[in-house]
Amino acid sequence: MTHHRATAPRADRLRKYRPDIQGLRAVAIMMVVSMHVGVLDIHGGVDVSFVLSGFLIGSQLLAEIEKTGRVSLSKFWARRMRRLAPGTALVIVATAVLSWVYASPLRFRDHMTDGLSSALSFMNWRLVETGTDYFANDGTQSPYQHFWSLGIEEQFYVAAPLALIATAWLSRSLFRNRALVALFLLAVVGGSLYLSVTQTASNQPLAYFGTQARIWELASGILLALAAPFLSRMNLALAAVLSWTGLATAVGTALLITKETPLPGYAVGGPVLGAVMVIAGGCAAPRYGAEVILINPVTDFIGNVSFGWYLWHWPLLILWPDITGHELAYSDRYRVASLSLILAAVMYYSVELRFRNNKQLVAKPWKGIFAGGTATAGAAAAMAVALVVPLNISASAVASNGTAAGYRGADSVRGAVLQKQLSGVAAGALPSSPEDRTHFGCIDNTEVKTFVMRDNCVVGDRQGKSTIVVMGDSHAWQWGDAFHEIGQSLHARVVTVAKGGCSPEAYAIKNPELDREYSECDSWRQSAFEEIDKLRPDVVVITNRSRQEATEDGAEEAFQALEDSGAALIYMTDTPQPGKNVPDCLATHTRDISACNPEQRAAIEFPDFRAMEQKVAVRHGAVVIDVLPAFCANGVCPTVISDQIVYFDSSHITAGYAKSLVPFIQPTLKKALAG
């Protein structure tokens, strides 16, 4: 006689196959993909997956310990290797090929280092080391960045069976005494959660990517597996309510998380708790639980291919603009999601199932470990080789053995507008151009609230009798090499007073990193004015990135304070904004660099505010240096001028080009010092 699972004896309710978990796995991956491609701002999918992984692995290990009193590590690791290694290796190598063919050659080495880290399962720690912002949208994301979560899971797969074996042995008998195992898991959950909360506030990358701050989510799943026999005896009505409430909690709280929410911290508790409730309710197999909607052919299919979908969608998303040659449009997001789902399905049926169900690999665990290890080693070896191959930068047809001249009058800018191919000189400098930034001067970061004079802030002739102050944000700092040379030439010491993202003018700036008003800028600016008063400089040069927060009152306040210092004032207009990473663009357009040259109307940010600032500066006696003729001509702002690459990123000029502009800037400063 057979029973429906909801009417079966309570001892029979604990199922080996959980279709509701298959459905929850599908929900988790849809949350992840939807959030990444920008279709729906929903977070927490990875956190739900962590709970699922913990429960499934915990169920397997605990069942084996309960049945045999031990765990076959070879069988356990062989299952993991058969399931994960082949698909992972395939995507790692395929992503490397796509990066080689389509992405900027200047990023290739970094990408391959990421690929090697991914193959060896410590990508999460590499991201901690580099301080990566997971939600940055500035073109710096790695196509391997999503391997951070797989790294944590694979580290968990190594440690979990060892920890459970030791704890079960200490408890003497798992049948009679589960208390020690439960206490151990509770300690892991509590300790890891504490680290998650505290480190999110003090070191967000460490908390987000660190295993120590995420393991509580996986351990929660194991704790749930330990309690599963008891949960299976739950009242069916209560179990149904619990599973529905859990599904609503997981999805509802995930929708409340935004990119500005400090993660992981407390915020991921909602999706984790929701997943725990769905799984706990499903242990009793209620007829009308959440699996009513979680079980269907669509979620079953998506659950099957979820691993591959996770692997494929991110590299396609990151490399899509390079592959298509245009920025990611909204319709492209659906193309990425669809194509990655197709690739996941192909990989599932042609690769994953072949390894997972191979009779020889199943029968002899060492063969499964060897097969998976070979795939992993092959991927790692491929990444190691890719790290030393020559970069895929096309050789220029224009031969040149000279050096980069940079700005040489208006004709050099007009000639640069007409240039098509990257010269040999510029091509030779291209790989190092992202590091061609100023070597002189100081700049304070976001957190600094007070300007403090220090040795590296003084450049030029440090013993000079005259003093020049250069004040502004990173668009003032970028001129450091030029002002160092000017100071040496004019026998003046140059003091750089700069803070990232902080205008000298008194504007209420909203910092996107902090997602709030930049109060650190306000206090820093005031302290900088006070320090300038103490210095009694001969000349103050004000230059900064133009901002839409600019107000005439704010400009008036700042220029009045600087005028009161008694210094001669010079206002330098802001440099253009190319709008794209220039070295990357040039590396992929060596035969048509005009594709990297922005139109002047697009590159000159907020022209009305620029004009307003300049008007206020003149009103307070400032002499204006308009730098635009040194950057733009005929409505175009070229990115290479006389073989010199102009920008080292999407916003700041190279030290080389800044130095070439010394003859352009120095006469105004010389005249100001002469009085």
C-alpha positions in Angstrom: 0.0 0.0 0.0 1.3 3.5 -0.9 0.7 6.8 0.7 0.7 10.4 -0.5 3.7 12.1 1.2 1.3 14.3 3.3 -0.7 11.4 4.6 2.2 9.0 5.0 3.2 7.9 8.5 5.4 10.6 10.0 8.4 8.3 10.0 8.1 8.2 6.2 7.9 11.9 5.5 11.6 12.6 5.5 12.3 12.3 1.8 15.6 11.6 0.1 14.6 13.7 -2.9 13.2 17.1 -2.2 11.4 18.7 -5.2 10.8 21.8 -3.2 14.6 22.3 -2.8 14.9 21.9 -6.6 12.3 24.7 -7.0 14.1 26.9 -4.4 17.4 26.4 -6.2 15.6 27.7 -9.3 14.3 30.7 -7.4 17.8 31.4 -6.1 19.5 31.4 -9.5 16.7 33.5 -11.0 17.3 36.1 -8.2 21.0 36.1 -9.0 20.7 36.4 -12.7 17.9 39.0 -12.5 20.0 41.2 -10.2 23.2 40.9 -12.2 21.7 41.7 -15.6 19.7 44.5 -14.2 16.2 43.1 -14.9 15.1 43.2 -11.3 16.9 44.7 -8.3 16.7 41.7 -6.1 19.6 40.5 -3.9 20.1 37.5 -1.7 20.1 34.7 -4.3 23.6 33.6 -3.4 22.7 33.5 0.3 19.7 31.2 -0.4 22.1 29.0 -2.4 24.5 28.8 0.5 21.7 27.6 2.8 20.7 25.0 0.2 24.3 23.8 -0.2 24.7 23.5 3.5 21.5 21.5 3.9 22.2 19.1 1.0 25.8 18.4 2.0 24.9 18.2 5.6 22.1 15.7 4.9 24.5 13.5 2.9 27.2 13.6 5.5 24.9 13.1 8.5 23.0 10.3 6.9 26.3 8.5 6.1 27.5 9.0 9.7 24.2 7.8 11.1 24.2 4.7 8.9 27.9 3.6 9.1 29.4 5.7 11.9 31.9 7.2 9.5 32.2 9.2 6.3 34.0 8.0 3.1 36.0 11.1 2.3 37.0 9.7 -1.1 33.3 9.1 -2.1 32.3 12.5 -0.8 35.0 14.5 -2.6 34.6 12.4 -5.7 30.9 13.4 -5.9 31.9 17.0 -5.5 34.6 16.8 -8.2 32.3 15.0 -10.7 29.6 17.5 -10.2 31.6 20.8 -10.1 35.0 20.4 -11.7 34.2 19.7 -15.4 31.8 22.6 -15.9 33.9 25.0 -13.9 37.0 24.2 -15.9 35.1 24.5 -19.2 33.8 28.0 -18.3 37.1 29.2 -16.9 38.9 28.3 -20.2 36.1 29.5 -22.4 36.1 32.9 -20.6 39.8 33.2 -21.1 39.4 32.6 -24.8 36.6 35.3 -25.0 38.8 37.7 -23.0 41.7 37.1 -25.4 39.7 37.7 -28.5 37.4 40.5 -27.4 38.4 42.2 -24.2 41.1 44.9 -23.7 44.5 43.3 -23.9 45.6 45.6 -21.0 43.2 43.7 -18.7 44.1 40.2 -20.0 46.8 39.5 -17.4 44.6 40.6 -14.5 41.8 38.4 -15.9 44.0 35.4 -16.2 45.2 35.9 -12.6 41.6 35.9 -11.6 41.0 32.8 -13.7 43.9 31.0 -11.9 42.4 32.0 -8.6 39.0 30.7 -9.7 40.5 27.4 -10.8 42.2 27.0 -7.4 39.1 28.0 -5.5 40.4 31.1 -3.8 38.9 33.8 -5.9 37.1 35.2 -2.9 40.4 35.9 -1.2 41.8 37.6 -4.2 38.9 39.9 -4.2 39.5 40.6 -0.5 43.1 41.4 -1.3 42.2 43.9 -4.1 39.4 45.5 -2.1 36.9 44.9 -4.9 33.5 46.6 -4.8 31.1 43.9 -6.0 28.5 46.4 -7.2 30.9 48.8 -8.9 29.7 49.7 -12.4 32.8 51.3 -13.8 34.1 48.8 -16.3 36.6 47.3 -13.9 34.7 44.1 -13.0 36.4 40.8 -13.8 34.6 38.2 -15.8 35.7 35.7 -13.1 34.4 37.8 -10.2 31.4 35.5 -9.6 33.7 32.6 -8.7 34.0 34.1 -5.2 30.9 32.2 -4.0 32.1 28.9 -5.6 35.4 29.4 -3.8 33.7 29.7 -0.5 31.6 26.6 -1.2 34.5 24.5 -2.3 36.5 25.5 0.8 33.4 24.4 2.7 33.4 21.1 0.9 36.9 20.4 2.1 36.4 21.5 5.7 32.8 20.4 6.4 33.3 16.6 6.4 36.4 16.8 8.5 34.7 19.0 11.1 31.6 16.8 11.2 33.6 13.6 11.5 35.6 15.0 14.4 32.5 16.4 16.2 30.6 13.2 15.7 33.5 11.2 17.1 33.7 13.4 20.1 29.9 13.0 20.7 30.6 9.2 20.6 27.2 8.3 19.1 25.3 10.6 16.8 22.2 8.4 17.4 22.0 9.0 21.1 23.5 12.4 21.4 23.3 15.1 18.7 23.8 17.9 21.2 27.5 18.3 20.7 27.1 18.5 16.9 24.3 21.0 17.4 26.4 23.1 19.8 29.3 23.1 17.5 27.2 24.3 14.6 25.5 26.9 16.7 28.9 28.2 17.7 30.0 28.4 14.0 26.8 30.2 13.1 27.0 32.7 15.9 30.7 33.4 15.5 30.6 33.8 11.7 27.4 36.0 11.9 29.2 38.2 14.4 32.1 38.6 12.1 29.8 39.3 9.2 28.1 42.2 11.1 31.3 43.7 12.6 33.5 43.4 9.5 30.8 44.8 7.2 31.1 48.0 9.1 35.0 48.0 9.3 36.1 46.2 6.1 33.3 45.5 3.7 35.3 43.6 1.0 36.6 41.2 3.7 33.1 40.7 5.1 31.5 40.3 1.6 34.0 37.8 0.1 35.6 36.3 3.2 34.8 32.7 4.1 34.8 33.5 7.8 31.8 35.9 7.4 29.8 33.7 5.1 30.2 30.2 6.6 27.3 30.8 9.0 24.9 30.7 6.0 26.2 27.2 5.0 26.4 26.1 8.6 22.7 27.1 9.1 21.9 24.6 6.3 23.8 21.8 8.1 22.1 22.7 11.4 18.8 22.4 9.6 19.8 19.0 8.2 20.6 17.8 11.7 17.1 18.8 12.8 15.4 17.4 9.8 14.2 14.2 11.5 12.5 16.2 14.2 11.1 18.7 11.7 9.5 15.9 9.7 7.2 15.3 12.6 5.8 18.8 12.4 2.1 19.5 12.2 1.3 19.6 8.5 -0.7 22.8 8.6 2.1 24.5 10.5 4.6 23.1 8.0 2.6 24.5 5.1 2.4 28.0 6.7 6.1 27.9 7.5 7.1 27.1 4.0 4.9 29.8 2.5 6.1 32.3 5.0 9.6 31.4 4.3 9.3 31.9 0.6 7.6 35.3 1.1 10.4 36.2 3.5 13.2 35.2 1.2 11.9 37.0 -1.8 10.4 40.0 0.1 13.5 40.8 2.1 15.7 40.3 -0.9 13.7 43.0 -2.7 14.3 45.4 0.2 18.1 45.1 -0.2 19.6 47.7 -2.5 23.1 48.3 -3.8 23.6 50.9 -1.0 22.7 48.4 1.7 25.8 47.4 3.7 26.3 43.7 2.8 26.5 41.1 4.0 25.9 42.1 7.7 22.3 41.8 9.0 20.8 42.4 5.6 21.3 38.9 4.3 19.6 37.5 7.4 16.2 37.8 5.6 16.9 35.6 2.6 18.8 33.1 4.8 15.9 32.9 7.3 13.4 32.6 4.5 15.4 29.7 2.9 15.6 28.0 6.3 11.9 28.2 6.8 11.1 26.9 3.3 13.4 23.9 3.8 12.2 23.3 7.4 8.5 23.3 6.4 9.3 21.0 3.5 10.8 18.4 5.8 7.2 17.4 6.9 6.1 17.2 3.2 2.8 19.2 3.6 0.4 18.8 0.7 -0.3 22.5 0.4 3.1 23.9 1.2 5.1 26.3 -1.0 6.2 23.5 -3.2 2.8 23.8 -4.8 4.4 26.6 -6.9 8.0 25.5 -6.5 7.4 22.2 -8.3 6.8 22.5 -12.1 8.6 21.6 -15.3 10.1 25.1 -15.6 11.6 25.3 -12.1 12.7 21.7 -12.4 14.6 22.5 -15.6 16.1 25.7 -14.2 17.1 23.9 -11.0 19.0 21.3 -13.1 20.9 23.9 -15.1 21.3 26.4 -12.3 25.0 25.7 -11.8 25.8 26.3 -15.4 23.6 29.3 -15.6 25.5 30.9 -12.7 28.8 30.1 -14.3 27.9 31.4 -17.8 25.8 34.6 -17.2 28.5 36.7 -15.5 31.4 36.5 -18.0 28.9 37.0 -20.9 27.5 40.1 -19.1 30.9 41.6 -18.4 32.3 40.8 -21.9 29.2 41.6 -23.9 30.1 45.3 -24.7 33.5 44.1 -25.9 31.9 41.3 -28.0 29.2 43.5 -29.5 31.2 46.7 -29.8 28.5 48.8 -28.0 27.4 49.6 -24.5 25.0 47.2 -22.8 21.5 48.2 -23.9 18.5 47.1 -21.9 17.5 44.5 -24.6 21.1 43.1 -24.3 20.4 42.2 -20.7 17.7 39.7 -21.9 20.0 38.4 -24.6 22.7 37.7 -22.0 20.3 36.0 -19.7 18.8 33.9 -22.5 22.2 32.9 -24.2 23.7 32.0 -20.8 20.7 29.8 -20.0 21.1 28.0 -23.4 24.8 27.5 -22.8 24.0 26.1 -19.3 21.5 23.6 -20.7 24.0 22.5 -23.3 26.7 22.1 -20.7 24.4 20.2 -18.3 23.4 17.6 -20.8 26.7 17.2 -22.6 29.2 17.7 -19.8 27.7 17.7 -16.3 25.5 14.6 -16.6 28.3 12.6 -18.4 30.6 13.0 -15.5 28.0 12.8 -12.8 26.5 9.6 -14.0 29.6 7.9 -15.4 29.5 4.3 -13.9 33.2 3.9 -13.7 33.7 7.2 -12.0 30.9 6.4 -9.6 32.1 2.9 -8.8 35.7 3.9 -8.2 35.9 7.2 -6.3 39.6 7.6 -6.9 38.8 7.8 -10.7 36.2 10.5 -10.0 38.7 12.5 -8.0 41.4 12.0 -10.7 39.0 13.1 -13.5 37.9 16.2 -11.6 41.4 17.0 -10.5 42.6 16.7 -14.1 40.0 19.1 -15.2 40.9 21.6 -12.4 44.6 21.2 -13.0 44.1 21.7 -16.8 42.2 24.9 -16.3 44.8 26.2 -13.8 47.6 25.3 -16.2 45.9 27.1 -19.0 45.6 30.2 -16.9 49.2 30.0 -15.9 50.3 29.7 -19.5 48.0 32.6 -20.5 49.8 34.8 -17.9 53.0 34.7 -19.9 51.8 34.9 -23.5 52.4 38.2 -25.4 49.5 40.6 -25.2 47.1 40.6 -28.1 47.8 44.2 -29.2 47.9 44.6 -33.0 51.1 45.9 -34.4 50.7 49.4 -35.9 51.4 49.8 -39.6 53.0 53.2 -38.7 56.7 52.8 -37.9 58.2 55.1 -35.4 61.2 55.0 -33.2 60.9 58.4 -31.5 59.5 59.4 -28.2 56.0 60.8 -27.3 56.0 64.6 -27.7 52.6 65.4 -26.3 51.2 68.9 -26.6 53.2 71.0 -29.1 50.8 73.9 -29.8 47.3 74.0 -31.3 48.5 72.3 -34.5 49.4 69.1 -32.5 45.8 68.9 -31.2 44.3 69.5 -34.7 46.6 66.9 -36.2 45.6 64.4 -33.5 42.0 64.7 -34.5 42.8 63.4 -38.0 45.0 60.5 -36.8 43.6 57.0 -37.4 46.2 54.5 -36.5 48.1 54.1 -33.2 51.7 54.9 -33.8 54.5 52.6 -32.9 55.6 55.0 -30.1 52.1 55.1 -28.6 51.6 51.4 -29.0 54.8 50.7 -27.1 53.7 53.0 -24.2 50.1 51.6 -24.2 50.7 48.6 -21.8 52.1 50.9 -19.1 49.7 53.9 -19.7 47.3 52.9 -16.9 50.1 53.5 -14.5 51.3 56.7 -16.1 49.9 58.9 -13.3 51.5 61.7 -11.3 54.4 60.9 -9.1 54.3 64.1 -7.1 51.9 65.6 -4.6 49.5 64.2 -2.1 45.8 63.5 -2.2 43.5 62.6 0.7 41.0 59.7 0.3 37.3 59.7 1.1 37.5 59.1 4.8 39.9 61.9 5.7 38.1 64.8 7.4 41.0 67.2 8.0 43.8 68.3 5.8 47.2 67.8 7.4 50.4 69.2 5.9 53.0 66.5 5.2 56.3 66.1 3.3 54.9 64.5 0.2 52.4 67.4 -0.3 55.4 69.7 -1.1 56.9 69.4 -4.6 58.8 71.7 -7.0 61.7 73.5 -5.4 61.2 72.6 -1.7 63.7 75.4 -0.7 62.1 78.0 -2.9 61.3 81.4 -1.5 57.9 81.6 -3.3 55.0 79.3 -2.5 52.3 78.1 -4.9 49.3 76.2 -3.6 47.4 73.9 -6.0 43.9 73.1 -4.5 41.2 70.8 -5.7 40.2 67.2 -6.1 41.8 64.4 -8.1 41.6 66.7 -11.2 44.0 69.0 -9.3 46.2 66.1 -8.2 46.5 64.8 -11.8 48.7 67.9 -12.6 51.3 66.9 -10.0 54.2 66.2 -12.4 53.6 69.4 -14.4 53.6 71.6 -11.2 56.7 69.8 -9.9 58.6 70.9 -13.1 57.1 74.4 -13.0 58.1 74.8 -9.3 61.6 73.7 -10.0 61.9 76.0 -13.0 60.5 79.0 -11.2 62.3 78.2 -7.9 59.0 77.9 -6.0 57.8 75.3 -3.7 54.4 73.9 -4.7 52.0 72.7 -2.0 49.3 70.3 -3.2 46.1 70.4 -1.2 43.7 67.8 -2.7 41.0 65.4 -1.7 39.3 62.8 -3.9 35.8 63.9 -5.0 36.0 67.1 -3.0 35.5 70.5 -4.6 37.3 73.5 -3.2 34.0 75.4 -3.7 31.5 75.1 -0.9 29.0 72.8 -2.5 26.8 70.2 -0.8 28.3 67.2 -2.6 26.6 63.7 -2.5 29.3 61.1 -2.5 28.2 58.0 -4.6 30.5 55.7 -2.6 29.0 56.8 0.7 25.5 57.4 -0.7 25.1 60.5 1.4 26.2 64.0 1.7 30.0 64.2 1.7 30.4 65.8 5.1 34.1 64.7 5.2 34.6 67.1 2.3 33.1 70.0 4.2 35.3 69.7 7.2 38.4 68.9 5.1 37.8 72.0 3.0 37.5 74.3 6.0 40.7 72.9 7.5 42.4 73.3 4.1 41.4 77.0 4.0 42.9 77.5 7.5 46.2 75.8 6.5 46.4 78.0 3.4 46.0 81.1 5.5 49.0 79.9 7.6 51.1 79.2 4.5 50.6 82.8 3.2 51.2 81.6 -0.4 52.1 83.9 -3.3 49.7 82.1 -5.7 46.8 79.8 -5.3 45.7 77.6 -8.3 42.2 76.3 -8.1 41.1 73.5 -10.4 38.6 70.6 -9.9 36.1 68.4 -11.7 33.0 70.3 -12.7 29.9 69.2 -10.7 26.2 69.5 -11.1 25.9 70.4 -7.4 27.7 73.7 -8.1 26.0 76.9 -6.8 27.1 80.5 -7.2 26.9 81.1 -3.4 29.2 78.1 -2.8 31.7 79.4 -5.4 31.5 82.9 -3.9 32.3 81.6 -0.4 35.3 79.6 -1.5 36.9 82.3 -3.7 36.3 84.9 -1.0 38.1 82.8 1.5 41.0 82.3 -0.9 41.1 85.9 -1.9 41.4 86.8 1.8 44.6 84.8 2.0 46.3 87.6 0.0 47.5 85.3 -2.7 47.2 85.9 -6.4 44.4 83.5 -7.7 44.5 81.4 -10.8 41.6 79.3 -12.0 42.3 76.4 -14.3 39.3 75.0 -16.2 38.6 71.3 -15.9 40.0 68.8 -18.3 37.6 66.8 -20.6 35.9 63.6 -19.6 36.5 60.9 -22.3 33.6 58.8 -20.9 35.4 55.5 -21.4 38.6 53.9 -20.2 41.0 55.3 -22.8 43.9 52.7 -22.6 41.4 49.9 -22.9 39.7 51.5 -25.8 43.0 52.2 -27.6 44.1 48.6 -27.1 41.1 47.3 -28.9 41.1 50.0 -31.7 44.7 50.3 -32.6 43.8 50.7 -36.3 41.1 53.3 -35.8 41.8 55.3 -32.6 39.2 57.9 -33.7 36.7 55.5 -32.2 38.1 56.4 -28.8 37.9 60.2 -29.3 34.8 61.8 -27.7 33.1 64.7 -29.2 33.8 67.9 -27.3 30.2 68.6 -26.4 30.0 65.2 -24.7 33.4 65.5 -23.0 32.8 68.9 -21.4 30.7 68.1 -18.4 28.2 70.7 -17.1 29.3 73.7 -19.3 26.8 76.0 -17.5 28.3 75.3 -14.1 31.8 75.7 -15.6 30.9 79.1 -16.9 29.4 80.1 -13.5 32.6 79.1 -11.6 34.8 80.9 -14.0 32.6 84.1 -13.7 32.9 84.0 -9.9 36.7 83.4 -10.1 37.1 86.4 -12.4 35.0 88.5 -10.0 37.5 87.7 -7.3 40.5 88.7 -9.4 41.5 85.2 -10.6 43.4 84.8 -13.8 41.8 82.0 -15.9 43.9 79.3 -17.7 41.5 77.7 -20.2 43.1 74.3 -20.8 40.5 73.1 -23.4 42.6 74.3 -26.5 45.3 71.9 -25.3 42.8 69.0 -25.3 40.2 69.6 -28.0 40.0 70.9 -31.6 37.3 70.9 -34.3 34.7 69.6 -31.9 36.7 66.5 -30.9 38.9 65.7 -27.9 41.6 63.3 -29.2 42.9 60.7 -26.8 46.4 60.5 -28.3 48.3 63.7 -29.1 51.7 63.6 -30.7 52.2 60.0 -29.7 51.3 60.8 -26.1 48.3 59.0 -24.6 46.3 61.7 -22.9 44.3 59.8 -20.2 45.3 56.9 -18.0 41.6 56.0 -17.2 38.2 57.4 -18.0 38.8 60.7 -16.4 42.4 61.6 -15.4 45.2 62.8 -17.6 48.6 60.9 -17.8 51.6 62.3 -16.1 53.3 62.4 -19.6 50.7 64.6 -21.1 50.6 66.8 -18.1 54.3 67.4 -18.3 54.0 68.3 -22.0 51.7 71.1 -21.0 54.3 72.9 -18.8 55.0 75.5 -21.5 51.3 76.1 -21.8 50.8 76.7 -18.1 54.1 78.1 -16.8 53.9 81.7 -18.3 50.7 82.5 -16.3 52.3 81.3 -13.1 55.5 83.2 -13.7 53.6 86.4 -14.3 51.5 85.8 -11.1 54.7 85.3 -9.0 56.2 88.4 -10.5 53.2 90.4 -9.2 
